[in-house]
Amino acid sequence: MAITETEPAAGLEKGRVFETDLPARLDRLPWGRFHTLLVFALGITWLLDGLEVTLAGSVSGALKDSPVLHLSNADIGLAGGAYISGAVLGALFFGWLTDRLGRRKLFFITLALYISATAATAFSFSVWSFMLFRFLTGMGIGGEYTAINSTIQEFTPARFRGWVDLTINGTFWIGAALGAGGSIIFLDPGWIGADLGWRLCFGIGAVLGLVILFMRLWLPESPRWLLIHGQEDEAKRIVENIENNLREQGHELTRPKGKPLSLHARDHTPIREIFETLFITYRQRAWVGMTLLTAQAFFYNAIFFTYALVLSEFYQVPSASVGWYVLPLALGNFCGPLLLGRLFDVIGRRVMISLTYAISAVLLTISGYLFEQGVLSVTQQAIAWMIIFFFASAAASSAYLTVAETFPLEIRALAIAVFYAFGTALGGIIGPTLFGELIDSHQRGPVFVGYLIGAALMLLAAAVQAIWGVASERKSLEEVARPLSQARD
């Protein structure tokens, strides 16, 4: 790597310019043990989020019956809003820190916050304490999304990026299955019972978080982040270690394609440059990302934070049995990204993202109408949701993929944070609160109206993606979005 000197500029460290082929070397790598371990250690964040969201829904009946908390339907919706509010603020705050301090530091800090807050939730002693601990749990998860998404994107070879990202997001539903299974066991009167059981359910997340904390100890910092912060020697050492491990596993490594990048070293990116990049240079991409994330956030959070309420209110399903109906949904949601994810790399982002959003909207409208007419049994309703979310899960996962890969390296974590935060605030806070009120009407008609709103948002997102989406499949991150620190040709 050749290093030269140039005049210092805003945000640059000593004004150094250097050439590097490390991003190309990472992109041409075959899939190896390192990538698998990376996916397990970092991708489990989505599992934790799925666990938290499902627990909130599955134990809602127990929370309403709790002699300590005694939450109403509106309180359940408000608790969902508190969790999402925390995720929004956590994403923004920790996303900013992730780009400044590094990916590795932040995915330890955010996980520690999550573990502490979800453990505290198990010891909630009043409505306000429950709301506070749910808010802090959300902050930890929101921060995780920014640190983890950026790290995974920056390590994954370009030709695997779409499928890997969608599959990892799909593990949200393994967490959902764990939450559902835990609620079945812990809320069963023959085992533990609802009053103590809901507290033990939240303890599942804290235990899993501690295991994950140790799994992450071996993970290195992102070489791409190190490069733009002038630590090219450390970045080179990390990449060489990965390459050597792959050779020891019997892989033959090809030569990297393309010419080396010329980068300015910088210690931070000025706030003005961040906003100009997000909302002026890439305003079209910003509109696409915002629309995709808002639509899926409303679609998912509105339905899953109140799913147990629909089952108990309209199908008279006991709270201890709600978990059985979450399991098929979790299966459909996990299989969608797993089975469809490869097509996002082969057929392409624009077609597949638009298609999955549109299909989800149409199926939700049909299912919602049948629900409103009262023609579906509880089993048929569960099957309908499983089919809908087979496609919706792939759609939602692709929204995170879009915002993570279509903005420059220097602001990637913050870009994820901004669009996750605003999209989730618009769709995720309003959704659960609105649906809690609609269900409190005790009428199917108002709930159907809520489903129609979700379907309309998904159709809008499908149209926006079809018109303005970026075809980023099989391209390097630097090709999709030129680094801000790249020297001009």
N, C-alpha and C positions, 0 to 999 in steps of 0.2 A: 504494500500500500504506500504510494508516494504521498508525501505531505509537503505542502507549500505554505507560504504566508501571504496574507492579504490584509486589507484594512479592516479593523473591527467594525461590526455593525450591531444594531440593537439586538439584544438577546444572544449574541454570539460570544463564545468563550475564546479569547485570544485571537479571533478572526482566522483560525486555521482552516485550511481546505485540504481534504485528503480523498484519495480514490479507494474504493472498496468493491469487492465482488461478493461479499458475504451474503447479501440478500439473495443473489442468484444461486449461490451455493446451497442455501437453505431450501430454495424452491425446487431444485433439481434432485433432492434427496429421495430415496425410496422410503416406503413406510417401514419403520423399525420399532424396536422395543422402546426406545426413547419416546416416540410419539404416542405409543399406547399408554405408557406410564403417565405422560403429560395429560392425556385425555382423562384418565382416571383421577388424578390428583386435583386437576382444576375443573374439569367438567362436572364434578359432583356438586358444584354450586347450584346447578339447575335442579338437581335432586333435592337439595335442601329447600329451595323455593317451592317446589312441588309438594314437599312434605308440609311446609307451613301453610300454604293455601288450602290444601286438602284437610288438614287438621282443623283449620278455622271453620270449614264447612261441616265436616263430619261430627265435630263435637258441639256444634251450635245448639243442638237440642239439650245436651247436658249443661251447657252454659246458661241456657234459659231456666233450667230446673235447679241450678245450683243455689243452695241456701245462702251462699256468700255473695255471689255475683248477681244472679237472677236477671240476666240480660233479656231485653225485649228484641223483637225482630229488627226494629230500627237500630238498637244498640249493636246487634250483630253486623248490620250493614255499616255502621259507624266504625266499628273495630276494623272491618276490612278497609275502610277509608283511611284509618290511622296507619295501618300497615303499609298501604300504598304511599301515603304522604311521607312516611319515613324513607321508603325506597326512593322516592323522588329526590328528597333533600340529600340522602346518602349518596345517590348517584352523582349529583352535581358537585358536592363537596369532595368526595373521594376521587371522582373522575379528574378533577382539577389537580389533586395531589398526585394521582397516578402518572400523569404526564410530566410533572415536575420532579417527583422523588423516585419514580421507577415502579415497574409492575410488581416486582417481587416484594418490596416492603409493604405495599398496599394490600396484596392478597393475604398477608398475615394479619394486618391490622383489622381489615374488614371481617375476616373470619372470627377473630377474637371477640369483636363486638357482637357478632351474631350469636356465638356460643353463650356469652354472658347474658344477653337479652332474652334469648329463648328459654334459658334455664330460669331466669327471673320470672318469666310468664307463668311457669309452673307453680310459682309461689304467690300469684296475684291474690290480693286480699280485699279488693274493692273494684268497682267499675273503672274508676280513674286509673288505678295502678295497672289493670289489665290493658287499658288503652295505651298507657305510656310504654309498657314493655313491648306491646305489639308495634308501636311506632319505632322503638329502638331496634327491634328485630328487623323491621323493614329497612332501616338505615344500613344495617350490616349487609343485607342481601343486595340492596341497590348499589352499594360500593363494590361488592363482589362482581356484579355484572360488568362494571367498567374495567376493573383490573383483569378479570379473567378473560373476557371477550378479546381484549386487545392482545393479551399474551398468547392465547391459542391461535389467533389469526396470524401473528408474527412468527410463529414456529412452524405452522402447518404448510407443507409443500403446496404450491398453487393448484395442481391438478386434483388434490383431495379436499380443498378448502370448503367447497359448498357442502359436500356430503358429510364431512366431519362436523362442520358447524351445526348443520341441521340435526344430525344424530345426537350430538351433545345436548342441544336444546331439548331434544326429545326425552332425555333422561329425567327431565322435570317430572315425567309421568311415572317413572320408577319410584320417585319420592312420593308421588300421589298414591301409588299402590301401597307403599309402606305406611303412609298416614292412614289410609283406609283400613289396612290390616290391623294397625295398632289400635284404631278406634274400635274395631270389632272385638278385639280381645279385652282391651282395658275398660270399655263401657259395658261389657256384658255383666249383668248382675250376678251371674253364676261364678264369675271370676273375681273381678275387683269392684265393679260398680261405677256409676257415672260420676259421683262426687269426687272420688279420688282418681278415677280413671282419666278424666280430661287433663289433670295435672301431669300424670305419667306420660300421656301422649306428647305433651310439649317437651318432656324430658328426652324423647327419642332424638330430637334435633340436636340437643346439646351433646349427647353421647356420640352421635355421628360426627359432629363438628370437631370433637377432640381427636377422633381417629384421623380425620382429614388433615388436621393441623400437623400431625407427625408425617403424613404422606408427602407433604409439601416441602419438607426440610431439604430434600435433595435437589429441588428445582433451581435452575440458574435464572439469572435475569435475562430479559429479552435482548438478544444481540442487536436487533434493530434499534431499540431504545438506547443501548450503550453507544452505538455508532453516532447518533445525532448529538449525544452529550459528550463527545470527544474521547470516549473510552474504547478506542478501536482495538487496543491490545487485548483487553479483557473480552471483547466481543469475538475476536479471532480465536482466542483460547477456547471459548465455549463451543464455537462452531467446529473447531478441529476435534474436540473431544467427542462431539456427536458423530462426526465422520469416522473417527477411529473406532468407535463402538459399532457402527454399522459395518465397517470392514471386518471386524472380529466376528460379526454374526454371519459373514459370508456374502455380503452385498458388494457388488461392483458399482462404483460411483462414476457417473459420466461427467464430462466437463461442463461447467456452467455456461449457459447461453447468454449472449448479449455482451455489451461493453460494460466496464466497471462504472459505478456511480461516483460522481464527484460531489462531496458533501461539505457543507460548512459545519464546524463544531459549534454547538450552542448550549448554554446552561438552562435556558428556558425560552418559551415563546411568548412575546408580549401580548397582553389582553387585546389590544387593538387589532393585531394581526389575526388573532383567533376569531374575532367577530367578523372581520372582513372576509376571512376564508370561508367561514360557515355560511354567512348570510348574504355575501355579495359574489365572491368567486364561484362558490358552489351552491348558490341559492336554489337551483333546480333540483339538485340532489337533496338539499335540505327539505324541500317541499315533499319529495317522494318519501324520504325517511320518516318525516313527521306524520304523514298520512298513513303509512303502513303500520307504524307503532301505535298510533291513536286508535285505529280501527281494531287491531287485534287486542289491545288492552281493554277496550270496552267490551268486546265480544267475550273474552275469557273471564275477566274479573267480575263482570256483571253476573255471569252465569255460575261460575264456580264458587264465588263467595256466598251465593245464595242457593246453591243446588240442594243442600239439605233442607232448606226451608220449603222449596217447591215440593220435595218428596213428602215432607211431613204435613204440609198445609193442604195439598191437593190429592195426595195418594195415601195419606195416613200411615206412612212408614215410620216405625218407632226409631228414635234417635240412635239406639244401639245397633240398628240394622242398616243405617245409611251407608256404612263402609262397603257392604256387599254390592251396592249400586255404583259406587265409585270405581270399583275394580275393572269392570268392562270399559268404562270411559278411559281409564289409565292405559289399558291395553291398546285401544284404538289410537290414542294420542301418541303412544310410543312407537307403534308400528308405522304411522304415517311418515314421519321424518326418516325412519330407518329404511323403509321400502321405496319412498319417493325421492329421497335425498340425492341419489346418484344422478337422477334425471336433471337436477339443477346444474350439474357440471356438464352433462352430455347435451341435453336439449337447449339449456341456457336459462339464465335468471329471468329475463323479461317474460318469456312465455310461461314458465312454470310458476313464478310468483303470482302473475295475473290469474292464471288458471285456478290455482288452489284457493285464492281469495274469492273468486267468483263462484266456484262450486260450493264453498262453505256458506256463502250468502244464500244461494238458492235452496240448499238443503235446510238451512235454519228457517227460512220462510215457510217451507212445506211442513216441517216438523212443528213449528209454532202454530200454524193453522190447525193441524190435527189435534194439538194440545188444547187449543182454544175451543174446539168442537167437542172435546171430551171423548174422543174415539180411541185413544191410546190407553192401554193398560200400563201399569208401572214398568213391566218387563219390556213392552214394546217401546216405551219412552226411553228406557236405558239403551236399547239397541239403536234407536234413532240417534241418540247423542253419540254413541260410539262411532257410527258411520260419519256423522258430521265432523267430529273432531279428528278423524283419520286425516281428513284434508286440512282442517283448520290448524292442526298442530304443525304441519309442514309450512303452512302460510305464516303462522306466527313466528316460527323459527327463522324463516327467511327474512323477516323484518330486521331481526338482530344481525343477521349476516350482512344485510344491505348497508346498515349504518356503520358496521365495523370495517368494511372493506372499501368503501367509496370515499373516504376522507384521508387526508395526509397523515403520515406516521406521527408527526409531532403533536397533533391534536386528536389522535384516534380515540383515546380513552375519554377525553372531554366531549368529543362528538357523540360517542355512544351515550354518555351521561346526559347531554343536553336533549337529545331526541328521545331517549328512554324516559327522561324526567318529564318533559312536556307532553309527550304522547301518553304516558302513563297517568299524568295528572289530569289530562283532559278525559281520557277514556277509563282509567282505572279507579279514580276517586269518585267520579260522577256515577259510574256504572253500578257498583255495589250499593251506594246510597240510594240511587233511583230504584233499583230492583227491590231493595228492602221495603221501600214505601209502596211499590206496586203490589208486592206480595201481601203486605198488610191490608190491602183492599179486600182480600179474600175472594177476588174475582179473577177468572182466567183471562178475560178480555184485556185488562190493563197490562198483564204480564206479556201477552202476545204483542201488544204495542211496543214494549221494551225489546222483544226479540226482533221486531221489524226495524227498529232503530239500529240495532247491531248489524242486521243484514244490509241495510242501506250504507252504513259506514264501510263494510267489507267490499261492497260493489264499487263504491267511490275509490277505494284503495286499489282495486283491481284495474280500474280505468287509468288512474294516475300512473301506476307502474307500467302498464302497456304502452303509454304514450312517452313517458319521460324516464323510465328505468334504465339503468346502466348494464350493459352486457359485459360483466366482469369475470365470466367463467374462464378458468384455466390461464388467467393472467396474473402476473406478479402484482403485489400490492403497490409497488412503486410505479408500475405501468398504469394501474387503475387510477391512482391519485399521486401525482408528482410530489415528492417530499418538499416541504417549505424550505428546508436547508440545502436542497440540491443546487449546486452551482449552475448558473446559466450557461448554456452552450455558446 
